[in-house]
Structures are given as structure tokens and as C-alpha cells.
Amino acid sequence: MELLQSFDQLITNWIELNPGIFSILIIVLSVWEAIWTLLGLWFAARQNQKIWFLLMGILQVVGIIEIIYLATQTRFFKNFNLND
């Protein structure tokens, strides 16, 4: 419990010392989430996949569910290659 409190204090101090960086981080994560959610919802709606659509609409987990959906259920990553 003491470790959790010290971690909480560390985060609180960091946010107080760097409010601009914290705000930018929140904005970047929000945009990241919105992009993946919109892409996932778009593809799920076009393919009439209601379960995936509901999962992505209800659960917000930094785009993880949306990325899994796009990788497994669509051709979104078909030509994606990190070696280029």
C-alpha cells in the first residue's frame, strides 16, 4: 500500500511540475484513441458486424480492441510492412 501511495505522490508531483506536457500527452492519447475507434467503427458498420461495433463503442482501451478488429476482420493491414 505504501508503494502505491509513493507512486501516486510521484505522479502528482510530476503533473504539478509539468502541466503542459501532461496536457499534450492527454491530447495525443485522445486523438490516437479517436482515430482507431472511428476506423474500427467505420469498418464494422460497413461489414454489418454488430458485435464488434458494440464492443468498440462501449469499451475504450487506447485503441487495442480496434486494432485487433482491423487486423483480424478487415484488409486494413493487408499491405502493411515494417521492413520497407
Backbone as ProteinMPNN parsed JSONL, in Angstrom:
{"seq_chain_A": "MELLQSFDQLITNWIELNPGIFSILIIVLSVWEAIWTLLGLWFAARQNQKIWFLLMGILQVVGIIEIIYLATQTRFFKNFNLND", "coords_chain_A": {"N_chain_A": [[0.823, -1.194, 0.0], [1.977, 1.171, 0.736], [3.836, 1.553, -1.295], [2.153, 2.058, -3.445], [1.053, 4.5, -2.645], [3.347, 6.112, -2.651], [3.967, 6.028, -5.362], [1.695, 7.279, -6.375], [2.064, 9.825, -5.27], [4.424, 10.549, -6.593], [3.541, 10.685, -9.285], [1.619, 12.706, -9.024], [3.242, 14.887, -8.24], [4.848, 15.102, -10.552], [2.936, 15.819, -12.484], [2.137, 18.303, -11.468], [4.507, 19.735, -11.772], [4.907, 19.66, -14.52], [2.648, 20.658, -16.196], [2.004, 21.368, -18.848], [3.181, 19.403, -20.513], [1.785, 17.177, -19.603], [-0.811, 17.852, -20.415], [-0.485, 17.871, -23.215], [0.15, 15.175, -23.588], [-2.282, 13.94, -22.845], [-3.946, 14.971, -24.858], [-2.731, 13.889, -27.18], [-3.056, 11.107, -26.689], [-5.849, 11.022, -26.682], [-6.489, 11.746, -29.323], [-5.231, 9.621, -30.675], [-6.795, 7.45, -29.699], [-9.316, 8.218, -30.711], [-8.925, 8.138, -33.513], [-8.401, 5.359, -34.014], [-10.757, 4.25, -32.971], [-12.769, 5.405, -34.597], [-11.99, 4.395, -37.137], [-12.263, 1.613, -36.678], [-15.027, 1.438, -35.992], [-16.151, 2.374, -38.372], [-15.391, 0.39, -40.305], [-16.595, -1.878, -39.114], [-19.308, -1.176, -39.17], [-19.754, -0.943, -41.935], [-19.4, -3.573, -42.7], [-21.442, -4.789, -41.441], [-21.138, -5.877, -38.834], [-22.263, -6.329, -35.952], [-21.634, -7.095, -33.277], [-18.857, -6.546, -32.987], [-19.024, -3.801, -33.486], [-20.517, -2.897, -31.263], [-18.786, -3.688, -29.163], [-16.531, -2.065, -29.675], [-17.715, 0.418, -29.441], [-18.489, 0.526, -26.78], [-16.337, -0.318, -25.089], [-13.423, 1.326, -24.292], [-10.187, 1.209, -24.826], [-7.604, 2.454, -25.335], [-7.426, 2.055, -28.078], [-6.81, -0.63, -28.532], [-8.681, -2.778, -28.893], [-9.842, -1.944, -31.274], [-7.646, -2.017, -33.032], [-7.085, -4.763, -32.988], [-9.46, -5.709, -34.132], [-9.328, -4.488, -36.721], [-7.027, -5.724, -37.677], [-7.718, -8.435, -37.742], [-10.261, -8.787, -38.909], [-10.568, -7.277, -41.192], [-9.158, -5.921, -44.272], [-7.407, -3.959, -43.701], [-4.736, -3.838, -42.737], [-3.464, -5.244, -44.696], [-1.379, -4.81, -46.655], [0.588, -3.878, -45.016], [3.862, -3.321, -44.001], [6.682, -3.474, -42.077], [9.291, -3.522, -42.875], [9.882, -1.964, -45.059]], "CA_chain_A": [[0.0, 0.0, 0.0], [2.874, 2.314, 0.817], [4.412, 1.715, -2.628], [1.122, 2.693, -4.267], [0.952, 5.9, -2.23], [4.529, 6.842, -3.116], [3.806, 6.161, -6.808], [0.675, 8.31, -6.556], [2.698, 11.109, -4.957], [5.367, 10.818, -7.681], [2.758, 11.113, -10.448], [1.022, 14.004, -8.693], [4.308, 15.894, -8.309], [5.251, 15.264, -11.951], [1.879, 16.573, -13.17], [2.191, 19.688, -10.996], [5.707, 20.376, -12.317], [4.867, 19.633, -15.986], [1.245, 20.63, -16.643], [1.923, 21.461, -20.305], [3.487, 18.085, -21.08], [0.665, 16.3, -19.261], [-1.931, 18.213, -21.293], [-0.165, 17.383, -24.558], [0.032, 13.713, -23.539], [-3.712, 13.619, -22.845], [-4.47, 15.287, -26.195], [-2.202, 12.892, -28.121], [-3.743, 9.839, -26.433], [-7.247, 11.165, -27.098], [-6.527, 11.694, -30.791], [-4.895, 8.231, -31.005], [-7.994, 6.649, -29.418], [-10.391, 8.602, -31.633], [-8.622, 7.638, -34.859], [-8.612, 3.903, -34.078], [-12.172, 3.962, -32.737], [-13.525, 5.752, -35.803], [-11.669, 3.416, -38.18], [-12.892, 0.344, -36.327], [-16.48, 1.562, -36.107], [-16.468, 2.515, -39.794], [-15.301, -0.914, -40.956], [-17.594, -2.779, -38.538], [-20.628, -0.781, -39.674], [-19.828, -1.267, -43.364], [-19.473, -5.022, -42.859], [-22.604, -5.221, -40.662], [-20.67, -6.699, -37.719], [-22.855, -5.625, -34.814], [-20.927, -7.395, -32.023], [-17.641, -5.741, -32.99], [-19.425, -2.401, -33.39], [-20.876, -2.644, -29.866], [-17.58, -3.778, -28.341], [-15.709, -0.869, -29.875], [-18.451, 1.578, -28.969], [-18.611, 0.514, -25.316], [-15.032, -0.445, -24.444], [-12.391, 2.244, -24.77], [-8.932, 0.73, -24.247], [-6.489, 3.034, -26.086], [-7.39, 1.567, -29.45], [-6.373, -2.024, -28.649], [-9.752, -3.584, -29.492], [-9.994, -1.505, -32.654], [-6.509, -2.531, -33.799], [-7.311, -6.211, -33.132], [-10.523, -5.879, -35.129], [-8.834, -4.128, -38.052], [-6.023, -6.703, -38.096], [-8.266, -9.782, -37.923], [-11.538, -8.854, -39.601], [-10.584, -6.453, -42.406], [-7.912, -5.902, -45.048], [-6.787, -2.671, -43.394], [-3.295, -4.02, -42.605], [-3.074, -6.252, -45.688], [-0.086, -4.496, -47.265], [1.416, -3.213, -44.014], [5.146, -3.989, -43.887], [7.617, -2.632, -41.342], [10.634, -3.631, -43.444], [10.057, -1.069, -46.217]], "C_chain_A": [[0.869, 1.261, 0.0], [3.518, 2.609, -0.54], [3.43, 2.427, -3.55], [0.982, 4.174, -3.923], [2.154, 6.71, -2.706], [4.48, 7.034, -4.633], [2.794, 7.258, -7.121], [1.264, 9.7, -6.303], [3.68, 11.51, -6.057], [4.637, 11.341, -8.917], [2.158, 12.496, -10.207], [2.06, 15.119, -8.781], [4.722, 16.157, -9.747], [4.229, 16.096, -12.716], [1.911, 18.043, -12.753], [3.392, 20.433, -11.577], [5.667, 20.516, -13.837], [3.434, 19.645, -16.513], [1.099, 20.687, -18.159], [2.162, 20.121, -20.971], [2.345, 17.118, -20.803], [-0.533, 16.584, -20.158], [-1.702, 17.71, -22.714], [-0.307, 15.87, -24.621], [-1.431, 13.278, -23.586], [-4.312, 13.87, -24.225], [-4.014, 14.251, -27.211], [-2.9, 11.548, -27.932], [-5.208, 9.893, -26.862], [-7.387, 11.094, -28.611], [-6.237, 10.279, -31.273], [-6.133, 7.348, -30.842], [-9.095, 6.95, -30.421], [-10.155, 8.06, -33.037], [-8.919, 6.153, -34.96], [-10.076, 3.541, -33.871], [-12.995, 4.261, -33.986], [-13.245, 4.781, -36.947], [-12.36, 2.081, -37.915], [-14.401, 0.381, -36.475], [-16.913, 1.655, -37.568], [-16.466, 1.153, -40.486], [-16.353, -1.884, -40.423], [-18.99, -2.444, -39.054], [-20.781, -1.161, -41.146], [-19.956, -2.764, -43.611], [-20.602, -5.638, -42.031], [-22.215, -6.186, -39.539], [-21.061, -6.015, -36.411], [-22.112, -5.867, -33.501], [-19.646, -6.559, -31.919], [-17.98, -4.259, -32.811], [-19.749, -2.046, -31.935], [-19.656, -2.695, -28.954], [-16.735, -2.514, -28.453], [-16.406, 0.388, -29.365], [-18.498, 1.68, -27.46], [-17.248, 0.532, -24.629], [-14.015, 0.493, -25.09], [-11.076, 1.882, -24.09], [-7.764, 1.17, -25.13], [-6.333, 2.414, -27.47], [-7.037, 0.106, -29.623], [-7.433, -2.879, -29.32], [-9.92, -3.224, -30.959], [-8.871, -2.038, -33.54], [-6.653, -4.034, -34.016], [-8.373, -6.464, -34.189], [-10.0, -5.607, -36.537], [-7.82, -5.151, -38.568], [-6.633, -8.059, -38.423], [-9.488, -9.845, -38.823], [-11.592, -8.057, -40.906], [-9.26, -6.602, -43.154], [-7.124, -4.617, -44.791], [-5.262, -2.768, -43.345], [-2.738, -4.992, -43.643], [-1.678, -6.006, -46.249], [0.863, -3.785, -46.304], [2.712, -3.994, -43.821], [6.128, -3.045, -43.209], [9.006, -2.607, -41.966], [10.866, -2.713, -44.635], [10.83, 0.166, -45.865]], "O_chain_A": [[0.55, 2.264, -0.637], [3.723, 3.77, -0.896], [3.818, 3.29, -4.338], [0.813, 5.007, -4.814], [2.005, 7.86, -3.117], [4.899, 8.075, -5.14], [3.007, 8.069, -8.022], [0.985, 10.64, -7.047], [3.759, 12.685, -6.416], [5.063, 12.324, -9.524], [2.188, 13.354, -11.089], [1.782, 16.182, -9.337], [4.927, 17.309, -10.13], [4.594, 16.971, -13.501], [1.732, 18.929, -13.589], [3.305, 21.631, -11.846], [6.324, 21.399, -14.389], [3.042, 18.714, -17.217], [0.159, 20.109, -18.704], [1.434, 19.739, -21.887], [1.978, 16.325, -21.67], [-1.199, 15.654, -20.612], [-2.619, 17.183, -23.344], [-0.829, 15.337, -25.601], [-1.772, 12.337, -24.302], [-5.104, 13.062, -24.709], [-4.815, 13.782, -28.019], [-3.294, 10.916, -28.912], [-5.745, 8.901, -27.355], [-8.305, 10.453, -29.122], [-6.912, 9.78, -32.174], [-6.477, 6.586, -31.745], [-9.739, 6.031, -30.928], [-11.086, 7.576, -33.68], [-9.611, 5.72, -35.882], [-10.585, 2.627, -34.52], [-13.83, 3.45, -34.386], [-14.17, 4.384, -37.656], [-12.966, 1.493, -38.811], [-14.993, -0.546, -37.027], [-17.929, 1.078, -37.954], [-17.425, 0.802, -41.172], [-16.944, -2.636, -41.198], [-19.772, -3.35, -39.344], [-21.836, -1.65, -41.551], [-20.545, -3.184, -44.607], [-20.707, -6.86, -41.93], [-22.887, -7.194, -39.322], [-20.298, -5.233, -35.844], [-21.972, -4.947, -32.694], [-19.385, -5.94, -30.887], [-17.301, -3.548, -32.071], [-19.307, -1.012, -31.434], [-19.501, -1.849, -28.073], [-16.283, -1.965, -27.449], [-15.746, 1.32, -28.905], [-18.541, 2.78, -26.909], [-17.028, 1.305, -23.697], [-13.789, 0.442, -26.299], [-10.867, 2.204, -22.92], [-7.013, 0.326, -25.621], [-5.216, 2.271, -27.967], [-6.968, -0.371, -30.755], [-7.114, -3.638, -30.235], [-10.12, -4.104, -31.797], [-9.116, -2.462, -34.669], [-6.375, -4.53, -35.108], [-8.208, -7.334, -35.044], [-10.209, -6.414, -37.444], [-7.764, -5.414, -39.77], [-6.124, -8.767, -39.291], [-9.727, -10.878, -39.449], [-12.57, -8.159, -41.648], [-8.362, -7.321, -42.716], [-6.268, -4.241, -45.592], [-4.568, -1.885, -43.851], [-1.635, -5.509, -43.468], [-0.872, -6.935, -46.304], [1.831, -3.159, -46.735], [2.679, -5.186, -43.515], [6.38, -1.946, -43.703], [9.82, -1.752, -41.616], [11.973, -2.695, -45.174], [11.061, 1.016, -46.726]]}, "name": "protein", "num_of_chains": 1, "seq": "MELLQSFDQLITNWIELNPGIFSILIIVLSVWEAIWTLLGLWFAARQNQKIWFLLMGILQVVGIIEIIYLATQTRFFKNFNLND"}
